[in-house]
Amino acid sequence: MKVRDVEHLVTVTSEIEKYVAFARQINADKDYSQPLLDSDLIEEKLERAVHNADDRVLAVFDKEKIIGLFVLLVIDDEKYVEETMGLSRSQGAYIELFAYLSQYFNGYQIDFSFNPCNEILRNILKTKNALFREEQQKMVLKQILEIDDISGIELIDDKYIRGYLAIHDTSNYWNGERVLEEPDRFYVLVATEENNVVGYLDLTKNYEENEPYDVFVKDEYRRKGYGKKLLAKAIELNNPKGMSLMVDVDNVPAIRLYTSIGFDKVEGQNCVYATWNV
């Protein structure tokens, strides 16, 4: 599948070994690196993408020189696309990416996560009237601190599904229903009190560095330690793999919580999320 204009070529590729060095070079640039992407894991991510039927790896060329590499998660039944990797310093590459997205995904919701310093992508998204969310801070688990009491925390089962769905965030694509439909992609933990669901944590499971994708505790049950317990159980499930997360830069209570359980801030790896409805 190719899209050509006068100067550039966009192609869906499976020949990832040709482009790993380019991807690592861009990811080493503090202004264009992909948040949450470890350069040592780029080849693994690309390899997994070319073997996943829902992923597309796009390479953008200027004549024969690669100028952009992108990975898209495509869920056609839901008319949803997520750009899970975007590496380029070229305005031309992003223009061609958006031309490709407009051509093949008209009527879809497309989510982006990108480096706050990437003004090329930000400005194009602004012209598309994309919805931007708060800038987020990357944190990485540096040490595992022992939490003696994780009572009230367990993997979800049928009796807790209704309570989980009732309190789950519905503003993002990965709402409770979709998370539950992907048991090979997510662990789901619930915090319970007197058999009522009072909090939850959705944790990715397929990566060398996984992410607590969504963490929530009901207002009236906060300051009871449920957030810390959910995280402790998530770390236990995820061990020995690494863990990182994103948190709003101004969410001081959450940052304190993550720090208390062994996460450290990673400077220069903040992230902005945006949604474009094509």
C-alpha positions in Angstrom: 0.0 0.0 0.0 1.6 3.2 -1.2 0.6 6.9 -1.3 2.7 9.1 -3.4 2.9 12.9 -4.0 5.5 14.9 -5.9 8.3 14.4 -3.4 7.4 11.8 -0.8 6.4 8.2 -0.5 4.5 6.6 2.3 4.6 2.8 2.5 3.4 0.1 4.9 6.5 -2.0 5.6 7.6 -5.1 7.3 11.3 -4.6 6.6 12.0 -3.2 10.0 15.7 -4.0 10.2 16.4 -1.3 7.6 14.9 1.4 9.9 16.0 0.5 13.4 19.1 2.8 13.3 17.0 5.7 12.0 14.4 5.2 14.8 17.0 5.1 17.5 18.6 8.3 16.1 15.3 10.2 16.2 14.5 8.8 19.7 17.8 10.1 21.0 16.7 13.6 20.1 15.3 15.3 23.2 12.8 17.3 21.1 11.5 14.5 19.0 11.8 11.3 21.1 8.7 9.2 21.7 7.6 9.3 25.3 7.6 5.9 27.1 9.8 4.4 24.3 13.2 3.0 25.4 15.6 3.0 22.5 16.8 -0.4 23.4 13.3 -1.8 22.9 12.6 -0.2 19.5 13.5 -3.2 17.5 11.3 -5.4 19.7 8.4 -3.0 19.4 8.7 -2.9 15.6 9.1 -6.7 15.4 5.9 -7.2 17.4 4.0 -4.6 15.3 4.8 -6.3 12.0 3.4 -9.6 13.3 0.3 -8.1 14.9 -2.7 -8.0 12.5 -4.0 -4.8 14.1 -0.7 -2.9 13.7 0.7 -1.0 10.7 4.3 0.2 10.4 4.6 3.2 8.1 7.8 4.4 6.6 7.9 7.9 4.9 10.6 8.6 2.3 12.0 11.7 0.6 13.1 10.1 -2.6 15.0 7.1 -1.2 15.9 8.6 2.2 13.7 7.6 5.2 12.4 10.7 7.0 9.7 9.2 9.2 8.7 6.0 10.9 5.3 5.5 12.5 3.4 2.6 14.1 -0.4 2.6 14.1 -2.8 0.4 16.1 -5.9 0.1 13.9 -9.2 -1.3 15.2 -11.5 -1.1 12.2 -14.6 -2.3 14.0 -14.4 0.6 16.4 -13.2 3.1 13.8 -10.2 3.8 16.0 -6.5 4.4 15.4 -3.8 5.0 18.0 -0.3 6.2 16.9 1.8 4.1 19.2 5.1 5.3 17.8 5.9 8.4 15.8 9.6 9.2 15.0 10.4 12.1 12.6 12.0 15.5 12.6 10.5 16.3 9.1 7.5 18.4 8.5 7.1 16.7 5.2 6.9 13.3 6.9 4.1 14.5 9.2 2.2 16.1 6.3 2.4 12.8 4.4 1.3 10.9 7.5 -1.8 13.1 7.9 -2.6 12.7 4.2 -2.4 8.9 4.6 -4.6 9.1 7.7 -7.2 11.3 5.9 -7.3 8.9 2.9 -7.6 5.6 4.8 -9.3 6.5 8.1 -12.0 9.0 7.3 -14.6 8.9 10.1 -12.1 7.4 12.6 -10.9 8.7 16.0 -7.1 8.9 16.1 -5.2 9.3 19.3 -1.6 10.7 19.5 0.9 10.7 22.3 4.0 12.9 21.6 6.9 14.9 23.0 5.8 18.4 24.2 8.7 19.8 22.3 7.5 18.4 19.0 6.1 21.7 17.6 5.8 20.2 14.1 3.2 17.6 15.2 1.5 20.0 17.7 1.0 22.7 15.1 -0.5 20.2 12.5 -2.9 18.9 15.1 -4.0 22.4 16.0 -4.9 23.0 12.3 -7.0 19.8 12.5 -8.8 21.1 15.6 -7.6 18.2 17.7 -8.5 18.0 21.4 -5.4 18.3 23.6 -5.2 17.0 27.2 -2.9 18.0 30.0 0.8 17.6 29.7 2.0 14.5 31.6 5.2 13.6 33.5 6.9 10.3 32.9 7.8 8.3 36.0 9.7 5.0 36.1 9.8 2.3 38.8 13.3 2.4 40.2 13.0 0.3 43.4 10.4 -2.0 44.7 9.3 -1.0 48.2 7.7 -3.7 50.3 4.0 -3.1 51.2 2.9 -5.4 53.9 -0.8 -5.1 53.5 -2.5 -5.5 50.1 -5.7 -6.8 51.4 -8.8 -5.9 49.5 -7.0 -6.0 46.1 -7.6 -8.8 43.6 -7.8 -9.6 39.9 -11.3 -8.9 38.6 -13.8 -11.7 38.3 -17.4 -11.8 37.3 -18.9 -10.6 40.5 -17.0 -7.3 40.3 -17.5 -6.5 36.6 -20.6 -4.3 37.2 -19.0 -2.3 39.9 -15.8 -1.9 37.9 -17.7 -0.6 34.8 -19.8 1.8 37.0 -16.8 3.8 38.1 -14.5 3.4 35.1 -13.3 6.4 33.2 -15.3 6.7 29.9 -13.5 9.7 28.4 -10.7 7.7 26.8 -10.9 5.0 24.1 -9.8 2.3 26.5 -13.0 2.4 28.6 -13.9 -0.5 30.9 -15.7 -2.5 28.3 -12.9 -2.4 25.9 -10.3 -3.2 28.5 -12.3 -6.3 29.6 -12.5 -7.4 25.9 -8.6 -7.5 25.8 -7.5 -10.0 28.5 -4.4 -10.7 26.6 -3.5 -7.0 26.7 -4.5 -5.9 30.2 -4.5 -7.1 33.8 -7.5 -5.6 35.7 -7.2 -5.2 39.4 -10.0 -4.0 41.7 -10.0 -2.6 45.2 -13.0 -3.8 47.2 -14.6 -3.0 50.6 -17.5 -5.0 51.8 -17.8 -6.6 48.4 -18.2 -3.2 46.7 -15.7 -2.0 44.0 -14.1 1.2 45.3 -11.2 1.5 42.9 -9.4 -0.2 40.0 -6.1 -0.4 38.1 -5.7 -1.4 34.4 -2.2 -2.7 33.7 -0.7 -3.5 30.3 1.0 -6.9 30.3 2.8 -7.5 27.0 5.8 -5.3 27.2 9.2 -5.4 28.8 8.2 -2.1 30.4 4.5 -2.1 31.3 2.2 0.7 32.3 -0.6 1.2 34.9 -2.8 2.6 32.1 -5.6 3.9 34.4 -5.7 4.1 38.2 -8.8 5.3 40.2 -10.2 5.3 43.7 -13.6 6.7 44.6 -13.4 10.0 46.5 -15.0 8.7 49.7 -12.4 5.9 49.9 -9.3 7.9 49.3 -6.6 8.2 52.0 -7.3 4.6 53.0 -4.3 3.3 51.2 -6.1 1.7 48.2 -4.1 3.5 45.6 -0.8 2.3 47.1 -2.2 -1.2 47.5 -3.4 -1.3 43.8 0.1 -0.2 42.7 1.8 -2.7 45.0 -0.3 -5.6 43.5 0.4 -4.4 40.0 4.1 -4.3 40.6 3.9 -7.8 42.0 2.0 -9.1 39.0 4.4 -7.4 36.6 7.6 -8.5 38.2 10.3 -9.0 36.9 9.4 -6.6 34.0 9.9 -2.9 34.2 7.2 -0.4 34.8 6.6 3.2 33.9 3.6 5.6 33.9 2.4 9.0 32.9 0.8 11.4 35.4 -0.5 15.0 34.9 2.4 17.4 35.7 0.2 19.3 38.2 -1.3 16.3 40.0 0.8 16.6 43.1 -1.1 14.0 45.2 -0.6 11.3 42.5 3.1 12.1 42.1 3.5 11.8 45.8 1.8 8.4 45.8 3.9 7.1 42.9 7.1 8.4 44.6 6.1 6.7 47.9 6.0 3.3 46.2 9.3 3.6 44.3 8.7 5.6 41.1 11.1 8.5 40.1 10.5 11.3 37.7 12.2 11.1 34.3 13.2 14.5 33.2 12.8 15.4 29.5 10.3 12.6 28.8 7.0 14.4 29.3 4.1 13.6 27.0 1.1 15.3 25.5 -2.0 13.4 24.4 -4.3 14.6 21.6 -7.3 13.2 19.8 -8.2 14.0 16.1 -11.6 13.0 14.7 -11.0 12.6 11.0 
